[in-house]
Amino acid sequence: MTIETINTSNPFDVFLERVIIVMVGLPARGKSFLSKAIVRYLNFVGCPTALFNAGSVRRDMQLTGSDANFFDDGNKEAVALREKMAMMCLDRCLSYVSNHGPVGCRVAILDATNTTRARRRNVLQRCHEHVKNVDPSVTVLFLETLADDPVLLEQNYRMKLNNEDYATKDPEQALTDFRERVKKYEAVYEPVTDEEASEYPDFHYMKMFNAGQKLISYGVEGFLLRKIQRLIGSVHLRPHSIWIVLTAQTENCRKGVLGGDSDVSGEGHEYARAVAQVLREREECARKEDFTKHGKDEMSTVTIYTGTKKAYKSLAHSVMRKLESETYLLTLGYANEICAGDLDSKSVAELEFEHPDLMAARRLDKLNFRYPGVGGESYVDLVGRVNEVTCLLEQSQGNSIVICDRAVYRCIKGYFLGHSIQEIPFLDVEKGVLELRRNNKGFTAIQFPVFQGKCNGRL
């Protein structure tokens, strides 16, 4: 027997866990938002993940703009068609997770309402057949989103008017139709219960209430399900801005030296003052915008996240002196730049002359190349470390500022803008401030330039 050796630093390449996440819930309860957050997170950490949306299948079948009657349980023809579309989506999910080789994790999300026990029973039966005949590593997780907060529901209902079903309709007529659609689903809705779960030996579910107000888990175990659970415990829908700031030039950077922990240069101090002014203006704009939308100051605090080096803390203090909001400084080893191990504090010229083979290997595989020596890291290692920072940023109820070097900047930008782990080492990094603002699909990004000094870091 031949045993294949897999050389990887990504645990998602090693564990054999395939998961189908089956969304459950009434329309406008956050299923699609949460689904997209899971896709963004898992692809970021290196677990291939894809979303399969039943509404998209319906629209592909030329049923865009179906009114509330299509979702009436008394419309037997429509019920049969909706069941067929859901099973088509499920088959695509199963095909996606199982066409992935003998090892490794993979996740597919079935984004549909799945509001009845009969539908969920059909989903489980289909998956059990697949486990028996095709892939025994598949696990099903039901993820139910519930909401009874009237403000949250009204906000979600109005967001739905942006989808393709209502794009050409009068907003008020569309809103009335959508409310009728919800009532059709409410008439037959059966929440997931422990009683339902007890009917199956392998039933796993999670429930999220009011976009993160409360979380319940049942039968959640194993490497991959625990990762998903952690993310879901972090996500919320409150207004939120994140500003990623490339740190100021250091004396080492001015001399062309990699890494180290030197002081900020004169040019770096000028850059810090300019960054602080931009952040003050952006933070004021964010608070005014949220006050206009919600009638109260939702963001009275700002948390600054930095690594432990001198340059990060120097820039953070420049910013803190400018901001008017209550500000906290959190220094984390997790936010430090990628560690170059034995090659730290060498110039780029020295590296190319003394270690041409290592530099060539890094250019060939920038994602997996690990710097030699104690503490040396690869981008895969860095993603795992920076994941701690991204979870803190997801959980934050106020505005956040991250001051970091280039590699960490790429990781955080890649996470919030939905880039895969393979793309992260090659993302553009610009001087200044990158503003990330939460919207109904995830985050939008705007770059604000500042004084054009040289940026720190060459990684």
Secondary structure, DSSP 8 states (H G I E B T S, - for coil): --------S-GGGTS--EEEEEEE--TTSSHHHHHHHHHHHHHHHT--EEEEEHHHHHHHTT-TT--GGGG-TT-HHHHHHHHHHHHHHHHHHHHHHHSS-SS--EEEEEES---SHHHHHHHHHHHHHHHHHT-TTEEEEEEEEE---HHHHHHHHHHGGGSTTTTTS-HHHHHHHHHHHHHHHHTT-----HHHHHTSTT-EEEEEETTTTEEEEES--SHHHHHHHHHHTT---S--EEEEEE---BHHHHTTB-S----B-HHHHHHHHHHHHHHHHHHHHHHHHHHHHHSS-S--EEEEEE-SSHHHHHHHHHHHHH--SEEEEEE-GGGS----GGGTT-BHHHHHHH-HHHHHHHHH-TTT---SSTT---HHHHHHHHHHHHHHHHH-SSEEEEEE-HHHHHHHHHHHTT--TTTGGG----SSEEEEEE-SSSEEEEEE-------S---
